[in-house]
Amino acid sequence: MTVHTLDTGLFKLDGGAMFGVVPKSLWHKLNPADENNMCTWAMRCLLIEDGQRLILVDNGIGDKQDQKFRGHFYLHGDDTLEKSLRRLGFTAADITDVLLTHLHFDHCGGSVVRTSDDKLQLAFPNATYWSNQNHWDWAVTPNAREKASFLKENILPIQESGHLRFLDPAAGSAPAELPCFREIILADGHTEKMMVPVLDYKGRTLAFMADLLPSAGHVPLPYVMGYDMRPLITLEEKERVLRRAADENWVLVLEHDAHTECITVQHTEKGVRVADTLRLTDL
């Protein structure tokens, strides 16, 4: 098995929304804001070569949205998913499986592309797309607070294509459909049944943290996003996973940290804190 990180570009989100109740006097030291209080974030994905399967975990925001939408999020940077795949010698047609941690637009927008005649089609025509039933139902009938994050053009074409399948991950077990993962942790704080995939790699445990831990700056427990539907649940879930990660020396892959790809964590008198920063290629 070979695992890669893929950069799909950068975007900006409001710093206060990203750090919740933590005051700007603290979080701006971690991620300085611009004059509009916006901070820069990555949209980092995971690519797993496992025998005959090429598994993509999340796929960024995509490029089919109009300029008004893109302007809200200040999309920038030279990286795209297509470029990142091409650097590794792959194309979208090579992807066999797409695991979507959840269906917020910055995680699944690259799933669907818009053709020159304004039709929507799968970006990965040969892939099976994986979600879970509870999260899918939550996304297609969204609550008013989260509705703007679930865009129908990112989601419904997957189901209409016939390429959608659901995982039913049991706690602490590997999904039979995607055996490269040792387990998939389900998290309900950020959104209903977000999936955090965990795998064994080069003698280490990797966890792709999705929005349970967006960046290294979110390691302290109170640093919970204002976007989270159930922030106290996030706090409990984050504490539980970080304790395991510190106990077992996990490598945590960060989806949204624009500067740090991976971290390890350790127990300290102040709680779990970052131990080391690294790149996946350092393993």
Summary of the structure (lengths in Angstrom):
residues: 283
radius of gyration: 17.7
end to end distance: 13.1
largest distance: 59.1
contacts: 925
relative contact order: 0.15
helix: 28%
strand: 30%
